[in-house]
Amino acid sequence: MPIDAAKATSAEPRTTELAWDHKDVQLYHLGIGAGAATPEKPHPATDPDELRYTLESALHVLPSFATVAGGGMALAGGLSAPGIDVDLAAVLHGGQTVTVHRALPVSGRATQTSTVPAVYDKGKAAVIVLRSEVADGEGPLWTCDTQIFVRGEGGFGGERGPSARLELPDRAPDLSTERAIRPDQALLYRLSGDWNPLHADPEFAKLAGFDRPILHGLCTYGVTLKAVVDMVLGGDVARVRSYTTRFAGVVFPGETLRIRLWQEPGRVLVSVTAADRDEAPVLADTVVEHS
């Protein structure tokens, strides 16, 4: 069934109750590589800074946790919105923005309000924009804007949408690092709520055009934000104001990410490539805004 863009964008907002606790936060952090050795932290399991991601008595919450809080309900709710009926094998994550209104609590209950602000026609594909606004009893917590790329669903005569690209500075990066992706990383990360078999089932991956399962784009998203927080923001997750990216290419478990950072006033520009595949682009148009 084709996407009905008018029906999707005019539908009433949908609300969902979210709940999470310290175990969900710790599992997410482990899923994006917390506790694993890096060039900067060869012995991370007992590193005091790293324990803030893994030990409940010292825990803080990386803002990208917003994408999985409550079991990743934003994406699931968006793909079941009125006017949207798509094949998961044709779905890829196109882009993601998280805007943080205040520090995320280690445990909480909140209400998520979901809408579809736009559906763009890219010709041979459609891009569905999902927005989830989350608030608890104390007020707004975060806003997520998720762009879902659906192959074969374009051509319905809609707007093409924005296409501006971020230009990186014409100089060497201020900082650079690598992050090894474990062969089982996708299997661990999916326990935070993204059960798409594309990331675990070889036969399903082949149906989607890949010779083997790929890593979740949001796992790379989390790995990258953690690197920025640790290397630029002194490990202070509360300094993150917003984080946006475009998923420019896939990562296969077992590969190594190369992360390059350019610092500007109030923000960090980021490039992420696959070091094992001739610097194939992975994340592009990536900006972390901070205090």
C-alpha positions in Angstrom: 0.0 0.0 0.0 1.4 3.4 -1.0 2.1 6.0 1.7 -0.8 8.5 2.0 1.2 11.6 2.9 -1.8 13.9 3.4 -3.4 11.4 5.8 -0.1 10.9 7.7 0.6 14.5 8.2 -2.9 15.5 9.2 -3.5 12.7 11.7 -4.1 13.5 15.3 -1.1 13.2 17.6 -0.6 9.8 19.2 0.5 9.5 22.8 2.5 6.7 24.4 3.6 6.2 28.0 7.3 5.6 28.4 9.2 4.1 31.4 12.8 3.2 32.0 15.2 2.6 34.8 18.9 2.3 35.5 19.1 -1.1 33.9 17.8 0.2 30.6 20.4 3.0 30.7 23.2 0.7 31.5 22.2 -1.8 28.7 22.1 1.1 26.2 25.5 2.3 27.2 27.0 -1.2 26.9 25.3 -1.5 23.5 27.2 1.6 22.3 30.6 0.4 23.6 30.8 1.7 27.2 33.3 -0.3 29.1 35.2 -1.3 26.0 38.8 -0.3 25.5 39.5 2.7 23.3 42.8 4.5 22.3 42.1 7.0 25.1 41.1 4.5 27.7 43.0 1.2 27.5 41.6 0.0 30.9 38.0 1.3 30.9 36.3 -1.2 33.2 37.6 0.5 36.3 38.1 4.0 34.9 36.1 6.4 37.1 34.9 8.4 34.1 33.8 5.3 32.3 32.0 4.0 35.4 29.5 6.9 34.9 28.1 4.9 32.0 28.1 1.5 33.6 27.8 1.6 37.4 24.4 2.4 38.9 25.7 4.3 41.9 27.6 6.8 39.6 25.3 6.7 36.5 24.6 9.6 34.2 22.6 9.3 30.9 24.0 10.0 27.5 21.3 12.1 25.6 21.2 9.7 22.7 19.4 7.3 25.1 16.3 9.3 24.2 16.2 7.3 20.9 15.5 4.0 22.8 13.9 5.2 26.1 10.8 3.1 26.6 12.0 0.5 24.1 12.4 2.7 21.0 8.7 3.5 20.9 9.2 6.6 18.7 10.1 4.7 15.6 7.6 1.9 16.2 4.8 4.4 16.7 5.7 6.4 13.7 5.7 3.5 11.3 2.2 2.5 12.5 0.8 6.0 12.0 -2.3 6.5 9.8 -1.4 6.6 6.1 1.9 4.7 6.6 2.1 1.0 5.6 5.7 0.1 4.6 7.8 -3.1 4.2 10.6 -3.2 6.9 12.9 -4.6 4.3 12.6 -1.3 2.4 13.2 0.9 5.4 16.5 2.6 6.3 17.2 5.2 8.9 17.9 8.5 7.0 18.7 10.9 9.8 18.2 11.7 13.4 18.1 14.8 15.7 17.8 14.8 19.5 17.1 18.1 21.2 17.6 18.0 25.0 15.5 20.3 27.2 17.1 19.2 30.4 19.3 16.4 31.7 17.7 12.9 31.2 16.9 11.2 34.5 18.4 7.7 35.3 14.9 6.4 35.8 11.6 7.9 34.8 8.1 7.8 33.5 7.0 10.2 30.7 4.5 10.8 28.0 5.5 10.8 24.3 3.5 12.7 21.8 4.1 11.5 18.2 3.4 13.3 14.9 4.4 13.0 11.2 5.4 16.6 10.3 6.3 15.8 6.7 6.6 13.1 4.0 9.0 13.9 1.3 9.0 12.5 -2.3 12.5 11.6 -3.4 11.4 10.1 -6.7 12.3 6.4 -6.2 11.9 6.7 -2.4 10.0 8.5 0.3 11.3 10.1 3.4 9.0 10.1 6.4 9.8 12.6 9.2 8.6 11.4 12.6 8.6 13.8 15.6 8.3 12.7 19.2 8.0 15.2 22.0 8.6 13.7 25.5 7.6 15.3 28.8 7.3 14.2 32.4 5.6 15.8 35.4 8.3 18.4 35.6 8.0 19.5 31.9 9.6 18.8 28.6 12.5 16.3 28.5 13.5 15.9 24.8 12.3 16.1 21.2 13.4 13.6 18.6 13.1 14.1 14.8 13.6 10.9 12.9 13.9 10.6 9.1 13.0 7.3 7.7 14.0 6.5 4.1 11.6 4.0 2.4 12.8 2.6 -0.9 10.2 2.2 -3.7 7.6 4.6 -2.0 8.4 7.8 -3.9 6.7 9.2 -7.0 3.5 10.4 -5.4 4.1 14.1 -6.4 5.0 15.5 -3.0 7.7 18.0 -2.1 11.3 16.8 -2.3 12.2 18.4 1.0 15.5 20.0 2.1 18.8 18.9 0.6 21.4 21.2 2.1 24.7 19.6 3.2 27.1 20.6 6.0 30.5 21.8 4.8 33.3 20.7 7.0 36.2 23.1 7.7 39.0 23.1 5.2 41.6 22.1 7.7 42.7 19.1 9.6 40.4 17.9 12.4 41.1 19.1 15.9 40.7 15.6 17.3 40.5 12.2 15.8 39.9 8.7 17.2 38.8 5.2 16.3 36.1 3.0 17.8 36.2 -0.8 17.2 32.7 -2.3 16.6 32.5 -5.7 18.2 31.2 -8.6 16.0 28.3 -9.0 18.4 27.6 -5.3 18.8 24.3 -5.3 16.9 23.0 -8.3 18.9 23.7 -6.5 22.1 22.4 -3.1 20.9 19.1 -4.5 19.6 18.2 -5.5 23.2 17.4 -1.8 23.8 14.4 -2.1 21.6 15.2 -2.1 17.9 14.2 -5.6 16.8 14.4 -5.1 13.1 15.8 -8.4 11.8 18.0 -6.5 9.3 20.6 -6.3 12.2 20.6 -9.9 13.2 19.1 -12.3 10.5 21.4 -13.0 7.5 18.5 -14.1 5.3 16.5 -10.9 6.1 19.6 -8.8 5.4 19.9 -10.4 1.9 16.3 -9.5 1.2 17.2 -5.9 2.0 20.2 -6.0 -0.3 23.1 -6.6 2.1 25.3 -9.7 2.2 25.2 -9.8 6.0 23.4 -8.0 8.9 24.4 -4.3 9.4 24.8 -2.3 12.5 22.0 -0.1 13.7 22.5 3.5 12.5 21.5 4.6 16.0 24.2 2.5 17.5 26.8 4.4 15.5 25.0 7.6 16.5 25.4 6.7 20.2 29.0 5.6 19.8 29.8 8.9 18.2 28.1 11.1 20.8 29.9 9.3 23.6 33.2 10.0 21.8 32.3 13.7 21.6 31.2 13.9 25.2 34.3 12.2 26.5 36.9 14.0 24.2 35.5 17.5 24.0 32.9 18.0 26.8 34.9 16.6 29.7 32.5 13.7 30.1 29.7 16.1 31.0 26.5 14.8 29.3 24.5 17.7 30.6 26.4 20.1 28.3 24.8 18.5 25.2 22.0 20.7 23.8 21.2 18.9 20.5 22.7 16.3 18.2 21.9 15.8 14.6 23.2 13.5 11.9 22.5 12.0 8.4 23.2 8.3 8.0 25.3 8.3 4.9 26.4 4.7 4.8 26.3 1.4 6.6 28.6 -0.2 9.2 29.1 -4.0 9.5 29.8 -5.5 12.9 33.5 -6.1 13.3 34.6 -2.9 11.5 36.3 0.1 12.9 34.8 3.6 12.9 37.1 6.6 12.4 35.7 9.7 14.1 37.0 13.2 13.2 36.0 16.3 15.2 36.2 20.0 14.4 35.5 22.4 17.3 33.7 25.7 16.8 32.1 28.0 19.4 29.1 26.2 20.9 29.3 23.2 18.6 31.4 20.3 17.4 31.3 19.2 13.7 31.8 15.5 13.2 32.7 13.1 10.3 32.5 9.3 10.8 33.9 6.9 8.2 34.5 3.1 8.0 38.3 2.8 8.4 38.3 -0.7 7.0 36.5 0.3 3.7 38.6 3.1 2.3 37.0 5.7 4.6 33.5 5.0 3.3 31.1 7.7 4.7 29.0 6.5 7.7 27.7 9.7 9.4 27.5 13.0 7.6 26.1 16.5 8.3 26.7 15.7 12.0 26.7 18.5 14.6 26.7 18.4 18.4 25.6 21.7 19.9 26.6 22.3 23.5 26.9 24.8 26.3 
